[in-house]
């Protein structure tokens, strides 16, 4: 696509020098900075002591189930998905928002839902006679997982293989049954269903070039209400493809007595801004993998690496601000920082784009992000020392 074509899409403006200065982490009072550090440290401690042991227990159970899948093709896909330990732990991090009495149920739902998402994403990339129908049918499993009533469709209807030994149904049931035990689930259920439907639409329309490309995805994203409000269509699409809004809503369902405005408040904070940042950072890491699969990266819609880095920095600043009206805003900001550091600490192509994105986001989010990146680098190094990979 030519540079002229970009201008016809009404790109959000690339930040000027004064805007780049303005997007840097804003100065705060000493007391605010101290409170931010205390919440950061408390969240890390709760995650290590209370969340990660539960995640390991859940993953052991799902790992054993993966090994019992009869179909070799489905088992390979499930193993690849199960190896994505980092984003499952990232989903479970939202469990720090849950009270102690509901934390185990929240973590079980979060782990099952993200594990299902990873598995379905792998399956949707396998060859199919009807890729769009296959992706939609598969991802309807996510809707079943967050629905109050048990619903088991033939999610493999357009897939080459279907013998999974009950693995997908077990993930669906584990998530749904755990959600039903959360005190505010019924209030949050409509918002969860709407967010999942948005994700299903994205997965069905985000096709590789050989499957039809992104023309239908662009048309769909432009029709959403956020376009034309300072955010590009591919940023809206990226926000729709993120699972973070689902995790935030699940954590909110566990956290006591929200009022009727809370579901829209939480979803509005995570979609599209925080979700867009999440998906686009994932694309930075997966550039080479996307290219090998013939998948057009959403980042390719930016006219230059500098432009992309500037936009992601602005999204990071807006994402941080979007946490302000939420219950426990400082904890949501810590989760946002952890998400960014997970991707920025990953091994990725040493490109101009990746270097610019990392520098721009540290500039936007400040010292906490720099510290979190260092913590993840240490975690990844220790994992490699024990002969494994943290992905």
C-alpha positions in Angstrom: 0.0 0.0 0.0 1.4 3.4 -0.9 2.0 6.3 1.5 -0.8 8.2 -0.2 -3.2 5.3 0.5 -2.4 5.7 4.2 -3.5 9.3 4.2 -6.9 8.3 2.8 -7.4 6.1 5.9 -7.2 9.1 8.2 -4.3 7.8 10.3 -4.1 9.1 13.8 -1.4 11.8 13.7 2.2 10.9 14.4 3.2 12.7 17.6 5.2 15.8 17.2 8.3 16.5 19.4 6.1 18.5 21.9 3.6 15.6 21.9 6.3 13.1 22.5 7.5 15.1 25.5 3.9 15.3 26.8 3.4 11.5 26.5 6.2 10.8 28.8 5.3 9.6 32.3 3.8 12.5 34.0 5.5 13.8 37.2 3.6 12.9 40.4 3.9 13.8 44.0 6.3 11.9 46.2 3.4 10.3 48.1 1.8 9.1 44.9 5.1 7.6 43.7 5.6 5.8 47.0 2.1 4.5 46.9 2.6 3.3 43.4 5.8 1.4 44.4 4.0 -0.2 47.4 1.1 -1.4 45.2 3.6 -2.6 42.6 5.5 -4.6 45.2 2.4 -5.9 47.0 1.0 -7.1 43.6 4.3 -8.9 42.8 4.3 -10.6 46.2 0.6 -11.6 45.9 1.2 -13.0 42.4 4.3 -15.0 43.4 2.8 -16.3 46.7 -0.9 -16.7 45.9 -1.5 -16.8 42.1 1.4 -18.7 40.6 1.1 -21.8 42.8 -2.6 -22.0 41.7 -1.6 -21.6 38.1 1.0 -24.4 38.3 -1.6 -26.7 39.8 -4.2 -25.9 37.1 -1.6 -26.3 34.3 -0.5 -29.7 35.6 -4.0 -30.9 35.3 -4.5 -29.5 31.8 -1.1 -30.8 30.7 -2.1 -34.3 31.7 -5.3 -33.9 29.7 -3.4 -32.7 26.6 -1.4 -35.9 26.6 -4.6 -38.0 26.5 -5.9 -36.4 23.3 -6.3 -39.2 20.7 -5.8 -37.1 17.5 -2.1 -36.5 16.8 -2.9 -33.2 15.0 -5.1 -31.9 17.8 -2.6 -33.0 20.4 0.2 -31.1 18.6 -1.9 -28.0 18.6 -2.8 -28.4 22.3 0.8 -29.0 23.2 1.9 -25.8 21.4 -0.9 -23.9 23.1 -0.1 -25.3 26.5 3.5 -24.3 26.2 2.4 -20.6 26.2 2.8 -20.4 29.9 3.5 -16.7 30.0 0.2 -15.5 28.7 -1.7 -17.9 30.9 0.2 -16.6 33.9 -0.6 -13.1 32.6 -4.3 -13.9 32.5 -4.2 -15.3 36.0 -2.5 -12.2 37.3 -5.9 -10.6 37.3 -6.6 -13.0 40.2 -4.8 -10.5 42.5 -8.0 -8.4 42.2 -10.1 -11.2 43.7 -10.8 -11.5 47.4 -9.2 -14.5 49.1 -12.4 -16.5 49.3 -13.0 -16.3 45.5 -9.4 -16.2 44.3 -9.2 -19.9 43.4 -12.4 -19.9 41.4 -11.3 -16.7 39.6 -7.9 -18.2 38.7 -9.4 -21.5 37.5 -11.7 -19.6 35.2 -8.9 -17.3 33.9 -6.6 -20.2 33.3 -9.2 -22.3 31.5 -10.4 -19.4 29.3 -6.9 -18.4 28.3 -5.9 -22.0 27.7 -8.9 -22.4 25.5 -8.1 -19.2 23.6 -4.6 -20.4 23.0 -5.7 -23.8 21.8 -8.5 -22.4 19.5 -6.0 -19.9 18.0 -3.7 -22.8 17.1 -6.5 -24.8 15.5 -7.8 -21.8 13.5 -4.4 -21.6 11.7 -4.6 -25.2 10.5 -5.7 -25.8 6.9 -9.4 -25.8 6.4 -11.8 -25.7 3.4 -13.6 -22.8 5.0 -11.2 -20.9 7.2 -13.7 -18.1 8.2 -16.4 -20.6 9.2 -13.9 -22.8 10.9 -12.5 -19.9 13.0 -15.9 -18.7 14.0 -17.2 -22.2 14.9 -14.1 -23.0 17.0 -14.1 -19.7 18.8 -17.8 -20.0 19.7 -16.4 -22.3 22.4 -15.3 -19.1 24.2 -18.9 -17.9 24.3 -20.0 -21.3 25.7 -17.3 -20.9 28.4 -18.7 -17.6 29.7 -22.4 -18.5 29.3 -24.6 -19.3 32.4 -26.1 -22.3 30.7 -24.1 -25.3 29.4 -23.9 -25.3 25.6 -21.8 -27.7 23.6 -21.9 -27.3 19.9 -19.8 -29.3 17.4 -16.9 -26.8 17.5 -14.9 -29.0 15.2 -17.6 -29.0 12.5 -15.3 -27.3 9.9 -12.1 -28.8 11.3 -10.2 -31.7 9.8 -10.0 -33.5 13.2 -12.4 -33.8 16.1 -11.1 -36.5 18.4 -9.8 -34.4 21.3 -10.8 -36.7 24.2 -13.1 -34.1 25.6 -10.3 -31.6 26.1 -12.2 -28.5 24.7 -15.4 -29.4 26.5 -13.5 -29.8 29.8 -12.0 -26.3 29.4 -15.4 -24.8 28.6 -17.0 -26.5 31.7 -14.2 -25.6 34.0 -14.4 -21.9 33.1 -18.2 -21.8 33.2 -18.6 -23.7 36.5 -15.9 -21.5 38.1 -17.7 -18.3 36.9 -21.0 -19.5 38.3 -19.4 -19.5 41.8 -18.3 -15.8 41.5 -20.6 -13.5 43.4 -21.2 -10.9 40.7 -21.0 -13.1 37.6 -24.7 -12.7 36.7 -24.2 -8.9 36.6 -21.1 -9.2 34.5 -22.3 -12.0 32.2 -23.9 -9.7 29.4 -20.7 -7.7 29.2 -18.6 -10.8 29.1 -20.7 -12.3 26.3 -20.4 -9.0 24.3 -16.7 -8.9 24.7 -16.3 -12.6 23.7 -18.5 -12.0 20.6 -16.2 -9.1 19.6 -13.2 -11.5 19.9 -15.0 -14.2 17.9 -15.7 -11.7 15.1 -12.0 -10.7 15.1 -10.8 -14.3 14.9 -13.2 -15.1 12.1 -12.1 -12.1 10.0 -8.4 -11.8 10.7 -7.3 -14.1 7.9 -4.0 -14.9 6.3 -3.4 -13.5 2.8 -4.0 -17.0 1.3 -7.3 -17.1 3.1 -8.6 -13.8 1.8 -6.6 -11.2 3.8 -7.9 -8.4 6.0 -10.4 -6.5 3.8 -13.4 -7.9 5.6 -11.7 -7.2 9.0 -11.1 -3.6 8.0 -14.8 -3.1 7.0 -16.0 -4.6 10.3 -13.6 -2.6 12.4 -14.5 0.7 10.7 -18.2 0.0 11.5 -17.5 -0.1 15.2 -18.3 3.2 17.0 -14.7 3.9 18.1 -13.4 4.5 14.5 -13.1 8.2 13.6 -12.3 9.1 17.3 -8.6 9.3 17.1 -8.0 5.6 16.7 -7.3 3.7 13.5 -9.4 0.7 12.3 -6.5 -1.8 12.9 -6.1 -0.5 16.4 -9.8 -1.1 17.0 -9.4 -4.6 15.5 -6.4 -5.2 17.7 -8.4 -4.2 20.8 -11.1 -6.6 19.8 -8.7 -9.5 19.4 -7.3 -9.1 22.9 -8.5 -11.3 25.8 -7.6 -8.7 28.5 -11.1 -7.3 28.7 -12.4 -10.8 29.4 -9.9 -11.3 32.2 -10.7 -7.9 33.7 -14.4 -8.6 33.7 -13.9 -12.0 35.3 -11.8 -10.4 38.1 -14.5 -7.8 38.6 -17.1 -10.6 38.9 -15.0 -12.1 41.7 -14.4 -8.8 43.5 -17.6 -8.2 45.6 -20.5 -5.8 44.9 -20.0 -3.7 41.7 -22.9 -1.5 40.7 -24.7 -1.7 37.4 -22.3 0.8 35.7 -19.2 -1.2 36.5 -19.3 -3.7 33.5 -19.4 -0.9 30.9 -16.7 1.0 32.8 -14.3 -2.0 32.9 -15.0 -3.0 29.3 -14.6 0.6 28.1 -11.2 0.9 29.8 -9.9 -2.3 28.2 -11.5 -2.0 24.8 -10.1 -0.7 22.6 -7.1 1.1 24.2 -5.5 -1.4 26.6 -6.5 -4.3 24.3 -5.0 -2.6 21.3 -1.7 -2.1 23.0 -1.7 -5.7 24.1 -2.3 -7.1 20.6 0.0 -4.8 18.9 2.9 -5.6 21.3 2.2 -9.3 20.6 2.5 -8.5 16.9 5.9 -6.8 17.5 7.2 -10.1 19.0 5.5 -12.3 16.4 6.6 -10.4 13.3 8.7 -13.2 11.8 6.1 -15.9 12.7 3.3 -13.9 11.1 5.4 -13.5 8.0 6.1 -17.2 7.8 2.4 -18.0 8.1 1.4 -15.5 5.4 -0.4 -13.4 8.1 -0.4 -9.7 7.6 0.6 -8.1 10.8 -1.6 -5.3 12.0 1.6 -3.3 12.6 2.1 -3.3 8.8 -0.7 -0.7 8.5 1.6 2.0 10.0 3.7 3.8 7.4 7.0 3.5 9.4 8.6 2.0 12.5 8.9 5.4 14.1 5.2 6.1 13.4 4.3 2.7 15.0 6.4 3.4 18.1 4.9 6.8 18.5 1.3 5.4 18.3 2.1 2.6 20.8 3.5 5.2 23.2 0.3 7.2 23.0 -1.8 4.1 23.5 0.3 3.2 26.5 -0.3 6.7 28.0 -4.1 6.4 27.2 -4.1 2.9 28.6 -2.7 4.1 31.9 -5.2 6.9 32.1 -8.0 4.5 31.3 -7.3 2.6 34.5 -8.1 5.7 36.7 -11.9 5.3 37.0 -11.7 1.5 37.7 -11.9 -0.1 41.1 -8.4 -0.6 42.4 -6.9 1.6 39.6 -3.3 1.2 40.8 -3.5 -2.6 40.6 -4.9 -2.4 37.1 -1.9 -0.2 36.2 0.5 -2.8 37.6 -1.2 -5.4 35.5 -0.8 -3.1 32.4 2.9 -2.6 33.2 3.4 -6.4 33.6 1.7 -7.0 30.3 4.0 -4.6 28.5 7.1 -5.9 30.2 6.2 -9.5 29.3 6.4 -8.6 25.6 9.2 -6.1 25.8 11.4 -8.6 27.6 10.8 -11.4 25.0 13.4 -12.4 22.5 12.4 -10.7 19.3 13.9 -9.6 16.0 16.5 -6.8 16.7 14.7 -4.4 14.4 14.5 -0.6 14.4 10.8 -1.1 15.2 11.3 -3.2 18.3 14.0 -0.9 19.6 11.8 2.2 19.1 8.8 0.6 20.6 10.7 -0.4 23.8 12.3 3.0 24.2 9.0 4.8 23.6 7.0 2.7 26.0 9.6 3.1 28.8 9.4 6.8 28.1 5.6 6.8 28.4 5.2 4.5 31.5 8.4 5.3 33.4 10.5 3.5 35.9 8.0 0.8 36.8 8.0 -0.6 33.3 11.9 -0.5 33.3 11.9 -2.4 36.6 9.3 -4.9 35.4 11.2 -5.6 32.2 14.3 -6.4 34.2 12.3 -8.8 36.4 11.0 -10.6 33.4 14.4 -10.8 31.9 15.7 -12.5 35.1 12.7 -14.9 35.0 13.3 -15.8 31.4 17.0 -16.4 32.1 16.3 -18.6 35.1 13.8 -20.6 33.1 16.4 -21.2 30.3 18.9 -22.2 32.9 16.6 -25.0 33.9 16.4 -26.1 30.2 13.0 -24.6 29.5 11.5 -21.7 27.6 9.3 -19.0 29.0 6.8 -18.1 26.3 
